[in-house]
């Protein structure tokens, strides 16, 4: 018969007891692995995905802030957060060729 302590292991203790060391490190996809064990370790799964989603370098974040600073000049200080976000997204998408310009014929 198991004691109460053995019955009530934390999610982390279960993870440590169950997981095997990863054998193939060259082809290992940590995000896919955490998604495959999401039901067994729901809290650790979310924590791992939050941690893995952090960029290794902050240059892209710094570019975004710099770009937003150029958008928010004193003449445009009344822009709402939604408009600022939309402008920054559109600008980035346009630079990365994720948007196509549609030609419209003007009626004169």
N, C-alpha and C positions, 0 to 999 in steps of 0.2 A: 504494500500500500504506500502510495506517494504522500509525502508531507505537503502541507499547504504551501510552503516555500517553493517546492518543486513544481506544484501545479500552477502557481502564479508567477511564471517567469515574465520578465519584461520583454517587450518586443525586441529590444537590442540583444538581450541574452539569448533569445531564440535564434536571432540572426547569427550570432557568433557561434552557437552550437551547430546550426544546420549548414551554413555555407561552407563550401569547399574552396580551397585556393584556386584561382583561375589558372588554367594550364596553358591556354593559347593566348598570349598577350598581344600578339600582332594583329589578330582579327577580332579582338574583344570589343564589343560595343556596350559601354556601360549604361547608356540610356535604354537600349533595348532590353538589357538584363534587368534593370530596375522595373521596367514596365511589365516584364514577365513574372516578377515576384510581388507585384503591387498588392495582391490579395493577401499574401502571407505577411507582408510588412508594410501596412498602409502609411504609417507615420514616417518610417524611415524612407519609404519610397518618395514621399513628397519632399522630405528634407534633401535627399540625394538629387532629385531633379532640380530643386532650387539651387543647390550648390553647383551642379554641373552646368547650369544655364548661365552662370556668371562668366563674363568674357575674361579671357586670359590677359588681355591688355585693355587699358581704358581709353585708348586713342579715339575709338568710335564714339564713346560717350562724350568726350571732350569736344569732338567735332560737332555733335548735336547741340551742346550748350553754346558753343561759339556761333553756330548758325542761328540759333534762337535769339542770341544777343543782338545779332545784326537785324533780325526781324523786329525786335522790340525797341525801336527808337522812340524818343519822346512823343513824336507825332502819332504813334500807334499805341499808346499806352492803355487804351481802352479795349484792346482785343481780349476776347474771352479765352479761357484755357482750351476749349474745343477748337476754336479757330486757329490758335497757335499750333496745336497738335496736328490739325489737318494740313496746315501750310508746311510744316516740317516733314510730315509723311509724304506729301505730294512732291516736295523738293527732292527728297531722297529717292523716291520711286522714279522720278523723272531722270535723275542723274544715273541711275542704274538700269535704264532702259526697261523699266517694268510698266511704263505707260506709253501708249501711242497717241500721238496727236491726231485728232480727227479733223479733216478739212471741212469747213462749212462755207457754203456759198452765200454771200451776202446779197440780199435783195436791195437794189438801189432804186 
